[in-house]
Structures are given as structure tokens and as C-alpha cells.
Amino acid sequence: MKRPVIAAAILGAAALAGAVPASASVFDLSFEGTGISGNLALSLSGGGSPYTVTGVDAGSYMDIGSTKYTITGLATYAGDDQTVYTPPSSSQGYVDFAGISMSFGTGDALNFFAFSPTSYGVLLQDQNAVGDPFTGPYYAVTVSDPPPVPEASTWALMLVGFAGLWYAGYRTRRPRFDGLA
């Protein structure tokens, strides 16, 4: 009875591994600069990089000086295109120059953008109404790479591997022979 159950479990896990598409649904990004820091948890859609940002998840915030603001959603500011590249593209980084715009606080907006793949900035609508970093102030920030998280298919394949190792160990167990006494 155990062998058919084990075989069915292994086949089910293998089917799950093949049925789950590789995609990024939430992207975490931390940034820090002089007088500003924050964490963005972005909901993404699309079949591959570049992804379209469809929302901002709970836990997204920005600290300006000693004041912490909760980022509440997406906004339209500074000509954003709401696009994320993951893994970072060699020509854009995680975001492009148009960037991602979000609302925070009392209806203000910010734009997270990139000058180059390694140079990022944050515009605040109340400090730069035009939304142009070349004509108004912006915060230069550095980005921390998000930690890698295994996808569901990876977890399923690991489970199949552990089940296979267990089964191999189960099959090789033999009763002890104490015939030379």
C-alpha cells in the first residue's frame, strides 16, 4: 500500500513543478540616501521582465528625516511608466528613467527612477512639482538587492528530491543477518 502512495506523491509533486510558471508576483526593493530611506513591496504582472507594477503592497514605506510615511498606492507623476526589470537589466537597472510613481501621506506623490543601472533617485511632488530631476531637487539613493526567494516550482522539485532520497533509503533497508554467532 505504501509504494503506490509514495509513487503518486512523487508524480503529483513533479506535475506541480511543471505546472507552476516562473513569474514574479511581488518585488521587494529597499533604498537609502541622505535624509531618505524606504522599502517598496510592489505587485507585478506580466510574463517576464520587464514587469508592469499593478499595486503597492502593505509594508511599503518611506522615511524622510524623522517622519515615516506609508505608501498607499500607485500615482501618476513625473511621466512614470510603472515598469520594473528583474533581474535588473544591464541598460536600465531595476527601473528606467520614467520610473514608478506612488502616493503617500496626505495625497502627495513620489517617483522612484534611475539615471543609470546603478544610479537611482526619488522625486517628491511637494518639492518638485514638475517631476524633472534636471530642473528641481531630488534625493539620490542607493538600492539594496532583494533577497532571492525560491519559486513554487523550486520547492516542489526539492520535495520530489527528498521523497526520492527517502524512498531509496527505504528500498535498501534489509533485515539484519546475525548468522555467525
Contact map, one row per residue, 1 for C-alpha under 8 A:
1111100000000000000000000000000000000000000000000000000000000000000000000000000000000000000000000000000000000000000000000000000000000000000000000000000000000000000000000000000000000
1111110000000000000000000000000000000000000000000000000000000000000000000000000000000000000000000000000000000000000000000000000000000000000000000000000000000000000000000000000000000
1111111000000000000000000000000000000000000000000000000000000000000000000000000000000000000000000000000000000000000000000000000000000000000000000000000000000000000000000000000000000
1111111100000000000000000000000000000000000000000000000000000000000000000000000000000000000000000000000000000000000000000000000000000000000000000000000000000000000000000000000000000
1111111110000000000000000000000000000000000000000000000000000000000000000000000000000000000000000000000000000000000000000000000000000000000000000000000000000000000000000000000000000
0111111111000000000000000000000000000000000000000000000000000000000000000000000000000000000000000000000000000000000000000000000000000000000000000000000000000000001000100000000000000
0011111111100000000000000000000000000000000000000000000000000000000000000000000000000000000000000000000000000000000000000000000000000000000000000000000000000000000000000000000000000
0001111111110000000000000000000000000000000000000000000000000000000000000000000000000000000000000000000000000000000000000000000000000000000000000000000000000000000000000000000000000
0000111111111000000000000000000000000000000000000000000000000000000000000000000000000000000000000000000000000000000000000000000000000000000000000000000000000000000000000000000000000
0000011111111100000000000000000000000000000000000000000000000000000000000000000000000000000000000000000000000000000000000000000000000000000000000000000000000001001100000000000000000
0000001111111110000000000000000000000000000000000000000000000000000000000000000000000000000000000000000000000000000000000000000000000000000000000000000000000000000000000000000000000
0000000111111111000000000000000000000000000000000000000000000000000000000000000000000000000000000000000000000000000000000000000000000000000000000000000000000000000000000000000000000
0000000011111111100000000000000000000000000000000000000000000000000000000000000000000000000000000000000000000000000000000000000000000000000000000000000000011011000000000000000000000
0000000001111111110000000000000000000000000000000000000000000000000000000000000000000000000000000000000000000000000000000000000000000000000000000000000000011001000000000000000000000
0000000000111111111000000000000000000000000000000000000000000000000000000000000000000000000000000000000000000000000000000000000000000000000000000000000000000000000000000000000000000
0000000000011111111100000000000000000000000000000000000000000000000000000000000000000000000000000000000000000000000000000000000000000000000000000000000010010000000000000000000000000
0000000000001111111100000000000000000000000000000000000000000000000000000000000000000000000000000000000000000000000000000000000000000000000000000000000111011000000000000000000000000
0000000000000111111110000000000000000000000000000000000000000000000000000000000000000000000000000000000000000000000000000000000000000000000000000000000010000000000000000000000000000
0000000000000011111110000000000000000000000000000000000000000000000000000000000000000000000000000000000000000000000000000000000000000000000000000000000000000000000000000000000000000
0000000000000001111111000000000000000000000000000000000000000000000000000000000000000000000000000000000000000000000000000000000000000000000000000000000110000000000000000000000000000
0000000000000000011111100000000000000000000000000000000000000000000000000000000000000000000000000000000000000000000000000000000000000000000000000000000010000000000000000000000000000
0000000000000000000111110000000000000000000000000000000000000000000000000000000000000000000000000000000000000000000000000000000000000000000000000000001010000000000000000000000000000
0000000000000000000011111000000000000000000001110000000000000000000000000000000000000000000000000000000000000000000000000000000000000000000000000000000000000000000000000000000000000
0000000000000000000001111110000000000000000110010000000000000000000000000000000000000000000000000000000000000000000000000000000000000000000000000000000000000000000000000000000000000
0000000000000000000000111110000000000000001110000000000000000000000000000000000000000000000000000000000000000000000000000000000000000000000000000000000000000000000000000000000000000
0000000000000000000000011111000000000000111100000000000000000000000000000000000000000000000000000000000000000000000000000000000000000000000000000000000000000000000000000000000000000
0000000000000000000000011111100000000001111100000000000000000000000000000000000000000000000000000000000000000000000000000000000000000000000000000100000000000000000000000000000000000
0000000000000000000000000111110000000011110000000000000000000000000000000000000000000000000000000000000000000000000000000000000000000000000000000100000000000000000000000000000000000
0000000000000000000000000011111000000011100000000000000000000000000000000000000000000000000000000000000000000000000000000000000000000000000000111100000000000000000000000000000000000
0000000000000000000000000001111100001111000000000000000000000000000000000000000000000000000000000000000000000000000000000000000000000000000000111100000000000000000000000000000000000
0000000000000000000000000000111110001110000000000000000000000000000000000000000000000000000000000000000000000000000000000000000000000000000011110000000000000000000000000000000000000
0000000000000000000000000000011111011100000000000000000000000000000000000000000000000000000000000000000000000000000000000000000000000000000011100000000000000000000000000000000000000
0000000000000000000000000000001111111000000000000000000000000000000000000000000000000000000000000000000000000000000000000000000000000000001111000000000000000000000000000000000000000
0000000000000000000000000000000111110000000000000000000000000000000000000000000000000000000000000000000000000000000000000000000000000000001110000000000000000000000000000000000000000
0000000000000000000000000000000011111000000000000000000000000011100000000000000000000000000000000000000000000000000000000000000000000000000000000000000000000000000000000000000000000
0000000000000000000000000000000111111100000000000000000000000111100000000000000000000000000000000000000000000000000000000000000000000000001010000000000000000000000000000000000000000
0000000000000000000000000000011110111110000000000000000000000111000000000000000000000000000000000000000000000000000000000000000000000000000010000000000000000000000000000000000000000
0000000000000000000000000000011100011111000000000000000000011110000000000000000000000000000000000000000000000000000000000000000000000000000000000000000000000000000000000000000000000
0000000000000000000000000001111000001111100000000000000000111100000000000000000000000000000000000000000000000000000000000000000000000000000000000000000000000000000000000000000000000
0000000000000000000000000011110000000111110000000000000110111000000000000000000000000000000000000000000000000000000000000000000000000000000000000000000000000000000000000000000000000
0000000000000000000000000111100000000011111000000000000111110000000000000000000000000000000000000000000000000000000000000000000000000000000000000000000000000000000000000000000000000
0000000000000000000000000111000000000001111100000000111110000000000000000000000000000000000000000000000000000000000000000000000000000000000000000000000000000000000000000000000000000
0000000000000000000000001110000000000000111110000000111110000000000000000000000000000000000000000000000000000000000000000000000000000000000000000000000000000000000000000000000000000
0000000000000000000000011110000000000000011111000011111000000000000000000000000000000000000000000000000000000000000000000000000000000000000000000000000000000000000000000000000000000
0000000000000000000000011000000000000000001111100011110000000000000000000000000000000000000000000000000000000000000000000000000000000000000000000000000000000000000000000000000000000
0000000000000000000000100000000000000000000111111111000000000000000000000000000000000000000000000000000000000000000000000000000000000000000000000000000000000000000000000000000000000
0000000000000000000000100000000000000000000011111010000000000000000000000000000000000000000000000000000000000000000000000000000000000000000000000000000000000000000000000000000000000
0000000000000000000000110000000000000000000001111110000000000000000000000000000000000000000000000000000000000000000000000000000000000000000000000000000000000000000000000000000000000
0000000000000000000000000000000000000000000001111110000000000000000000000000000000011110000000000000000000000000000000000000000000000000000000000000000000000000000000000000000000000
0000000000000000000000000000000000000000000001011111000000000000000000000000000000111100000000000000000000000000000000000000000000000000000000000000000000000000000000000000000000000
0000000000000000000000000000000000000000000111111111100000000000000000000000000000111100000000000000000000000000000000000000000000000000000000000000000000000000000000000000000000000
0000000000000000000000000000000000000000000111000111110000000000000000000000000001110000000000000000000000000000000000000000000000000000000000000000000000000000000000000000000000000
0000000000000000000000000000000000000000011110000011111100000000000000000000000001110000000000000001000000000000000000000000000000000000000000000000000000000000000000000000000000000
0000000000000000000000000000000000000000011110000001111100000000000000000100000001000000000000000000000000000000000000000000000000000000000000000000000000000000000000000000000000000
0000000000000000000000000000000000000000011100000000111110000000000000001100000000000000000000000000000000000000000000000000000000000000000000000000000000000000000000000000000000000
0000000000000000000000000000000000000001111000000000111111010000000000111100000000000000000000000000010000000000000000000000000000000000000000000000000000000000000000000000000000000
0000000000000000000000000000000000000001111000000000001111110000000000001000000000000000000000000000000000000000000000000000000000000000000000000000000000000000000000000000000000000
0000000000000000000000000000000000000000100000000000000111110000000000010000000000000000000000000000000000000000000000000000000000000000000000000000000000000000000000000000000000000
0000000000000000000000000000000000000011100000000000000011111000000001000000000000000000000000000000000000000000000000000000000000000000000000000000000000000000000000000000000000000
0000000000000000000000000000000000000111100000000000000111111100000001110000000000000000000000000000000000000000000000000000000000000000000000000000000000000000000000000000000000000
0000000000000000000000000000000000000111000000000000000000111110000111100000000000000000000000000000000000000000000000000000000000000000000000000000000000000000000000000000000000000
0000000000000000000000000000000000011110000000000000000000011111000111100000000000000000000000000000000000000000000000000000000000000000000000000000000000000000000000000000000000000
0000000000000000000000000000000000111100000000000000000000001111111110000000000000000000000000000000000000000000000000000000000000000000000000000000000000000000000000000000000000000
0000000000000000000000000000000000111000000000000000000000000111111110000000000000000000000000000000000000000000000000000000000000000000000000000000000000000000000000000000000000000
0000000000000000000000000000000000110000000000000000000000000011111000000000000000000000000000000000000000000000000000000000000000000000000000000000000000000000000000000000000000000
0000000000000000000000000000000000000000000000000000000000000011111100000000000000000000000000000000000000000000000000000000000000000000000000000000000000000000000000000000000000000
0000000000000000000000000000000000000000000000000000000000000011111110000000000000000000000000000000000000000000000000000000000000000000000000000000000000000000000000000000000000000
0000000000000000000000000000000000000000000000000000000000001111011111000000000000000000000000000000000000000000000000000000000000000000000000000000000000000000000000000000000000000
0000000000000000000000000000000000000000000000000000000000001111001111100000000000000000000000000000000110000000000000000000000000000000000000000000000000000000000000000000000000000
0000000000000000000000000000000000000000000000000000000000111100000111110000000000000000000000000000000110000000000000000000000000000000000000000000000000000000000000000000000000000
0000000000000000000000000000000000000000000000000000000100011100000011111000000000000000000000000000011110000000000000000000000000000000000000000000000000000000000000000000000000000
0000000000000000000000000000000000000000000000000000000101010000000001111100000000000000000000000000011110000000000000000000000000000000000000000000000000000000000000000000000000000
0000000000000000000000000000000000000000000000000000001110000000000000111110000000000000000000000000011100000000000000000000000000000000000000000000000000000000000000000000000000000
0000000000000000000000000000000000000000000000000000011100000000000000011111000000000000000000000001111000000000000000000000000000000000000000000000000000000000000000000000000000000
0000000000000000000000000000000000000000000000000000000000000000000000001111100000000000000000000000111000001000000000000000000000000000000000000000000000000000000000000000000000000
0000000000000000000000000000000000000000000000000000000000000000000000000111111100000000000000000000110000001000000000000000000000000000000000000000000000000000000000000000000000000
0000000000000000000000000000000000000000000000000000000000000000000000000011111100000000000000000000100000001110000000000000100000100000000000000000000000000000000000000000000000000
0000000000000000000000000000000000000000000000000000000000000000000000000001111100000000000000000100100000000010000000000000000001110000000000000000000000000000000000000000000000000
0000000000000000000000000000000000000000000000000000000000000000000000000001111110000000000000000110000000000000000000000000000000100000000000000000000000000000000000000000000000000
0000000000000000000000000000000000000000000000000000000000000000000000000001111111000000000000000111100000000010000000000000000000000000000000000000000000000000000000000000000000000
0000000000000000000000000000000000000000000000000000000000000000000000000000001111100000000000000111000000000000000000000000000000000000000000000000000000000000000000000000000000000
0000000000000000000000000000000000000000000000000001110000000000000000000000000111110000000000000111100000000000000000000000000000000000000000000000000000000000000000000000000000000
0000000000000000000000000000000000000000000000000111100000000000000000000000000011111000000000110011000000000000000000000000000000000000000000000000000000000000000000000000000000000
0000000000000000000000000000000000000000000000001111100000000000000000000000000001111100000001110000000000000000000000000000000000000000000000000000000000000000000000000000000000000
0000000000000000000000000000000000000000000000001110000000000000000000000000000000111111100111100000000000000000000000000000000000000000000000000000000000000000000000000000000000000
0000000000000000000000000000000000000000000000001110000000000000000000000000000000011111100001000000000000000000000000000000000000000000000000000000000000000000000000000000000000000
0000000000000000000000000000000000000000000000001000000000000000000000000000000000001111100001000000000000000000000000000000000000000000000000000000000000000000000000000000000000000
0000000000000000000000000000000000000000000000000000000000000000000000000000000000001111110111100000000000000000000010000000000000000000000000000000000000000000000000000000000000000
0000000000000000000000000000000000000000000000000000000000000000000000000000000000001111111111000000000000000000000010000000000000000000000000000000000000000000000000000000000000000
0000000000000000000000000000000000000000000000000000000000000000000000000000000000000001111110000000000000000000000010000000000000000000000000000000000000000000000000000000000000000
0000000000000000000000000000000000000000000000000000000000000000000000000000000000000000111110000000000000000000000110000000000000000000000000000000000000000000000000000000000000000
0000000000000000000000000000000000000000000000000000000000000000000000000000000000001001111111111000000000000000010110000000000000000000000000000000000000000000000000000000000000000
0000000000000000000000000000000000000000000000000000000000000000000000000000000000001001111111110000000000000000010111000000000000000000000000000000000000000000000000000000000000000
0000000000000000000000000000000000000000000000000000000000000000000000000000000000011111100111110000000000000000010010000000000000000000000000000000000000000000000000000000000000000
0000000000000000000000000000000000000000000000000000000000000000000000000000000000111001000111111111000000000001110000000000000000000000000000000000000000000000000000000000000000000
0000000000000000000000000000000000000000000000000000000000000000000000000000000000110000000111111110000000000000111100000000000000000000000000000000000000000000000000000000000000000
0000000000000000000000000000000000000000000000000000000000000000000000000000000000000000000100111110000000000000111100000000000000000000000000000000000000000000000000000000000000000
0000000000000000000000000000000000000000000000000000000000000000000000000000011111000000000000111111000000000000110000000000000000000000000000000000000000000000000000000000000000000
0000000000000000000000000000000000000000000000000000000000000000000000000000001111100000000000111111100000000011110000000000000000000000000000000000000000000000000000000000000000000
0000000000000000000000000000000000000000000000000000100000000000000000000100000111100000000000100111110000000011100000000000000000000000000000000000000000000000000000000000000000000
0000000000000000000000000000000000000000000000000000000000000000000000000111110101000000000000000011111000001111000000000000000000000000000000000000000000000000000000000000000000000
0000000000000000000000000000000000000000000000000000000100000000000000111111000000000000000000000001111100001110000000000000000000000000000000000000000000000000000000000000000000000
0000000000000000000000000000000000000000000000000000000000000000000000111110000000000000000000000000111110111100000000000000000000000000000000000000000000000000000000000000000000000
0000000000000000000000000000000000000000000000000000000000000000000011111000000000000000000000000000011111111100000000000000000000000000000000000000000000000000000000000000000000000
0000000000000000000000000000000000000000000000000000000000000000000011110000000000000000000000000000001111110000000000000000000000000000000000000000000000000000000000000000000000000
0000000000000000000000000000000000000000000000000000000000000000000000000000000000000000000000000000000111110000000000000000000000000000000000000000000000000000000000000000000000000
0000000000000000000000000000000000000000000000000000000000000000000000000000000000000000000000000000001111111000000000000000000000000000000000000000000000000000000000000000000000000
0000000000000000000000000000000000000000000000000000000000000000000000000000000000000000000000000000001111111100000000000001110000000000000000000000000000000000000000000000000000000
0000000000000000000000000000000000000000000000000000000000000000000000000011100000000000000000000000111100111110000000000001110000000000000000000000000000000000000000000000000000000
0000000000000000000000000000000000000000000000000000000000000000000000000000100000000000000000000000111100011111000000000111100000000000000000000000000000000000000000000000000000000
0000000000000000000000000000000000000000000000000000000000000000000000000000110100000000000000000011110000001111100000000111000000100000000000000000000000000000000000000000000000000
0000000000000000000000000000000000000000000000000000000000000000000000000000000000000000000000100011100000000111110000011110000000000000000000000000000000000000000000000000000000000
0000000000000000000000000000000000000000000000000000000000000000000000000000000000000000000000111111000000000011111000011100000000000000000000000000000000000000000000000000000000000
0000000000000000000000000000000000000000000000000000000000000000000000000000000000000000000111111110000000000001111111111000000000000000000000000000000000000000000000000000000000000
0000000000000000000000000000000000000000000000000000000000000000000000000000000000000000000000011000000000000000111111111000000000000000000000000000000000000000000000000000000000000
0000000000000000000000000000000000000000000000000000000000000000000000000000000000000000001110011000000000000000011111110000000000000000000000000000000000000000000000000000000000000
0000000000000000000000000000000000000000000000000000000000000000000000000000000000000001111111000000000000000000011111110000000000000000000000000000000000000000000000000000000000000
0000000000000000000000000000000000000000000000000000000000000000000000000000000000000000000010000000000000000000011111110000000000000000000001000000000000000000000000000000000000000
0000000000000000000000000000000000000000000000000000000000000000000000000000000000000000000000000000000000000000011111111000000000000000000111000000000000000000000000000000000000000
0000000000000000000000000000000000000000000000000000000000000000000000000000000000000000000000000000000000000001111111111100000000000000000111100000000000000000000000000000000000000
0000000000000000000000000000000000000000000000000000000000000000000000000000000000000000000000000000000000000001111000111110000000000000011110000000000000000000000000000000000000000
0000000000000000000000000000000000000000000000000000000000000000000000000000000000000000000000000000000000000111100000011111000000000000011110000000000000000000000000000000000000000
0000000000000000000000000000000000000000000000000000000000000000000000000000000000000000000000000000000000000111000000001111101100101000111000000000000000000000000000000000000000000
0000000000000000000000000000000000000000000000000000000000000000000000000000000000000000000000000000000000011110000000000111111110100000010000000000000000000000000000000000000000000
0000000000000000000000000000000000000000000000000000000000000000000000000000100000000000000000000000000000011100000000000011111111100000000000000000000000000000000000000000000000000
0000000000000000000000000000000000000000000000000000000000000000000000000000000000000000000000000000000000011000000000000001111110000000000000000000000000000000000000000000000000000
0000000000000000000000000000000000000000000000000000000000000000000000000000000000000000000000000000000000000000000000000011111110000001110000000000000000000000000000000000000000000
0000000000000000000000000000000000000000000000000000000000000000000000000000000000000000000000000000000000000000000000000011111111111001110000000000000000000000000000000000000000000
0000000000000000000000000000000000000000000000000000000000000000000000000000000000000000000000000000000000000000000000000001111111100000000000000000000000000000000000000000000000000
0000000000000000000000000000000000000000000000000000000000000000000000000000010000000000000000000000000000000000000000000000100111110001000000000000000000000000000000000000000000000
0000000000000000000000000000000000000000000000000000000000000000000000000000111000000000000000000000000000000010000000000011100111111001000000000000000000000000000000000000000000000
0000000000000000000000000000000000000000000000000000000000000000000000000000010000000000000000000000000000000000000000000000000101111111000000000000000000000000000000000000000000000
0000000000000000000000000000000000000000000000000000000000000000000000000000000000000000000000000000000000000000000000000010000100111111110000000000000000000000000000000000000000000
0000000000000000000000000000000000000000000000000000000000000000000000000000000000000000000000000000000000000000000000000000000000011111100000000000000000000000000000000000000000000
0000000000000000000000000000000000000000000000000000000000000000000000000000000000000000000000000000000000000000000000000000000000011111100000000000000000000000000000000000000000000
0000000000000000000000000000000000000000000000000000000000000000000000000000000000000000000000000000000000000000000000000000001101111111110000000000000000000000000000000000000000000
0000000000000000000000000000000000000000000000000000000000000000000000000000000000000000000000000000000000000000000000000010001100001111111000000000000000000000000000000000000000000
0000000000000000000000000000000000000000000000000000000000000000000000000000000000000000000000000000000000000000000000001111001100001001111100000000000000000000000000000000000000000
0000000000000000000000000000000011010000000000000000000000000000000000000000000000000000000000000000000000000000000000001110000000000000111110000000000000000000000000000000000000000
0000000000000000000000000000000011000000000000000000000000000000000000000000000000000000000000000000000000000000000000111100000000000000011111000000000000000000000000000000000000000
0000000000000000000000000000001111011000000000000000000000000000000000000000000000000000000000000000000000000000000000111100000000000000001111100000000000000000000000000000000000000
0000000000000000000000000000001110000000000000000000000000000000000000000000000000000000000000000000000000000000000001110000000000000000000111110000000000000000000000000000000000000
0000000000000000000000000000111100000000000000000000000000000000000000000000000000000000000000000000000000000000000000010000000000000000000011111000000000000000000000000000000000000
0000000000000000000000000000111000000000000000000000000000000000000000000000000000000000000000000000000000000000000000000000000000000000000001111100000000000000000000000000000000000
0000000000000000000000000000110000000000000000000000000000000000000000000000000000000000000000000000000000000000000000000000000000000000000000111110000000000000000000000000000000000
0000000000000000000000000011110000000000000000000000000000000000000000000000000000000000000000000000000000000000000000000000000000000000000000011111000000000000000000000000000000000
0000000000000000000000000000000000000000000000000000000000000000000000000000000000000000000000000000000000000000000000000000000000000000000000001111100000000000000000000000000000000
0000000000000000000000000000000000000000000000000000000000000000000000000000000000000000000000000000000000000000000000000000000000000000000000000111110000000000000000000000000000000
0000000000000000000000000000000000000000000000000000000000000000000000000000000000000000000000000000000000000000000000000000000000000000000000000011111000000000000000000000000000000
0000000000000000000000000000000000000000000000000000000000000000000000000000000000000000000000000000000000000000000000000000000000000000000000000001111101100000000000000000000000000
0000000000000000000001000000000000000000000000000000000000000000000000000000000000000000000000000000000000000000000000000000000000000000000000000000111111100000000000000000000000000
0000000000000000100100000000000000000000000000000000000000000000000000000000000000000000000000000000000000000000000000000000000000000000000000000000011111110000000000000000000000000
0000000000000001110111000000000000000000000000000000000000000000000000000000000000000000000000000000000000000000000000000000000000000000000000000000001111111000000000000000000000000
0000000000000000100000000000000000000000000000000000000000000000000000000000000000000000000000000000000000000000000000000000000000000000000000000000011111111100000000000000000000000
0000000000000000000000000000000000000000000000000000000000000000000000000000000000000000000000000000000000000000000000000000000000000000000000000000011111111110000000000000000000000
0000000000001101100000000000000000000000000000000000000000000000000000000000000000000000000000000000000000000000000000000000000000000000000000000000000111111111000000000000000000000
0000000000001100100000000000000000000000000000000000000000000000000000000000000000000000000000000000000000000000000000000000000000000000000000000000000011111111100000000000000000000
0000000000000000000000000000000000000000000000000000000000000000000000000000000000000000000000000000000000000000000000000000000000000000000000000000000001111111110000000000000000000
0000000000001000000000000000000000000000000000000000000000000000000000000000000000000000000000000000000000000000000000000000000000000000000000000000000000111111111000000000000000000
0000000001001100000000000000000000000000000000000000000000000000000000000000000000000000000000000000000000000000000000000000000000000000000000000000000000011111111100000000000000000
0000000000000000000000000000000000000000000000000000000000000000000000000000000000000000000000000000000000000000000000000000000000000000000000000000000000001111111110000000000000000
0000000000000000000000000000000000000000000000000000000000000000000000000000000000000000000000000000000000000000000000000000000000000000000000000000000000000111111111000000000000000
0000010001000000000000000000000000000000000000000000000000000000000000000000000000000000000000000000000000000000000000000000000000000000000000000000000000000011111111100000000000000
0000000001000000000000000000000000000000000000000000000000000000000000000000000000000000000000000000000000000000000000000000000000000000000000000000000000000001111111110000000000000
0000000000000000000000000000000000000000000000000000000000000000000000000000000000000000000000000000000000000000000000000000000000000000000000000000000000000000111111111000000000000
0000000000000000000000000000000000000000000000000000000000000000000000000000000000000000000000000000000000000000000000000000000000000000000000000000000000000000011111111100000000000
0000010000000000000000000000000000000000000000000000000000000000000000000000000000000000000000000000000000000000000000000000000000000000000000000000000000000000001111111110000000000
0000000000000000000000000000000000000000000000000000000000000000000000000000000000000000000000000000000000000000000000000000000000000000000000000000000000000000000111111111000000000
0000000000000000000000000000000000000000000000000000000000000000000000000000000000000000000000000000000000000000000000000000000000000000000000000000000000000000000011111111100000000
0000000000000000000000000000000000000000000000000000000000000000000000000000000000000000000000000000000000000000000000000000000000000000000000000000000000000000000001111111100000000
0000000000000000000000000000000000000000000000000000000000000000000000000000000000000000000000000000000000000000000000000000000000000000000000000000000000000000000000111111100000000
0000000000000000000000000000000000000000000000000000000000000000000000000000000000000000000000000000000000000000000000000000000000000000000000000000000000000000000000011111110000000
0000000000000000000000000000000000000000000000000000000000000000000000000000000000000000000000000000000000000000000000000000000000000000000000000000000000000000000000001111111000000
0000000000000000000000000000000000000000000000000000000000000000000000000000000000000000000000000000000000000000000000000000000000000000000000000000000000000000000000000001111100000
0000000000000000000000000000000000000000000000000000000000000000000000000000000000000000000000000000000000000000000000000000000000000000000000000000000000000000000000000000111110000
0000000000000000000000000000000000000000000000000000000000000000000000000000000000000000000000000000000000000000000000000000000000000000000000000000000000000000000000000000011111000
0000000000000000000000000000000000000000000000000000000000000000000000000000000000000000000000000000000000000000000000000000000000000000000000000000000000000000000000000000001111100
0000000000000000000000000000000000000000000000000000000000000000000000000000000000000000000000000000000000000000000000000000000000000000000000000000000000000000000000000000000111111
0000000000000000000000000000000000000000000000000000000000000000000000000000000000000000000000000000000000000000000000000000000000000000000000000000000000000000000000000000000011111
0000000000000000000000000000000000000000000000000000000000000000000000000000000000000000000000000000000000000000000000000000000000000000000000000000000000000000000000000000000001111
0000000000000000000000000000000000000000000000000000000000000000000000000000000000000000000000000000000000000000000000000000000000000000000000000000000000000000000000000000000001111
